[in-house]
Amino acid sequence: MKKFVIVLMAVMLVAGIAMADKPVLEKPVPAYNGNSRAAEVEPNDDYMTANPLVVGDDMAAAIDPAGEMDFFAFTGTAGMEVVFETLAGDIGDTKMSVYDVDGVTELAYNDDGGEGYYSLITFVVPADGTYYVQVIGYGATYSGTYILTAAEADPPCPTPENNTCEGALVLPMATTFTVSNCGATNDYSPTNGCTGWDANGLDIVYYVDLVEDQQFTVSVDATWDISIYLLTDCADMESCVIGSDGGNPEGFVFDTGVNPGRYFLVLDGYSSSGIEGDFEVVEGYTPPMPPPALEMASADALTLADATTHLRDIGEASFGPPPAVADFTLPSPCPIYNKP
C-alpha cells in the first residue's frame, strides 16, 4: 500500500510539472488574419469525424469546450513536404500531432514551434494516402480560437544579397515595393530599446544617404509580427536612432537635423521562430529646408561698398564662396601717338 501511494504521488507530481503554466510571454502574439477558405465543423473529435483540410487553405477553428480535441484529414503524395502551423486566435497555447493513415499511429508532434506558444510541424509524406492532424490546447483548461494552416513547403531560398549590412541595397526614395526575407538569417537586434522589444527575426537591410534637415518616412506591413529600425553603424546595436514595433503596420518619421550621413534601414521580425514572408514597404522623404533668406536693407541706407558686401553675402549664403582667382598683372599702357 505504501509503495502504491508513493508511486501515485510521483505520477501526480510528474503530471503537475508537465502541465505547469508556462511563463507569460514578454509580448503577446498578434491575431492572424487567415484567408477564410475553410471553417471547422463539429463534431471532429476523432479521426473518423475529421474535417477535410486542403493544402493552401487556412482553417478557422476552436477548442470549445476546454479539453476537447480537433481532427483534420489531408491527402498527400509520397515525398510531399507540408508545413502545418497553428496561428494566433485567443487560445494562446496549442499542441499538434500528425497521425498515420490508421488514425492512431503518431508520426510527428510539436508544442511550441510556432509563434509564441503555438505549434508548427514540417511533415514529409511517407506514402500516398490520407493523414490526420490533431490539435489540442496545452492543458485541459485551455479553450479558444486558432487558425490551422497547411502549406506545401517551398524549396530553400538562396541567401538574399542584402542579408547583412555589407550587402545592403540602396533604398529607392519615394517608392512602394514588396520584398521577401526568404533565405535571410537573424543578424541584428537593437540593444538600446529603440523599438521597445527584441528583434530576433530574419532581417534584410537597405541604406539611404540623407542630408541635414531632411525627413525620411517609412511604413512597413506584413502578416506576422515585424520590427523595423534605423542604424548608423551595423557593428553597434546601440546606434539605433529610431524604430517601430507596436503593431502592424510599423512606421516612423526621422528628421536628420544636423546629423546627415548614411543610415541603414533593417526590416526584421520580433519572433525567433524564423518566419518567412513578404514586407510591403512604403517610404519617402522631404527635401532639406532651404537656407534662411537674408533681409535686404533699404537702398537709401546703403553706400555702394555696403551694397556690394550685402550682395556678396547673399550669394555666398545661397551658392557658397566664389572660386579662387589666380593673380594676374595688367600689361603696361600702350604708347600714345598724336595724329599728324
PyMOL commands that set and color helices and strands:
alter all, ss='L'
color gray80, all
select helices_A, chain A and resi 2-18+47-49+165-167+299-301+304-319
alter helices_A, ss='H'
color red, helices_A
select strands_A, chain A and resi 38-39+51-52+58-63+69-76+81-88+94-99+106-110+120-124+129-137+144-152+169-170+175-180+204-210+215-221+226-231+240-244+250-255+261-269+278-286
alter strands_A, ss='S'
color yellow, strands_A
deselect
rebuild
show_as cartoon
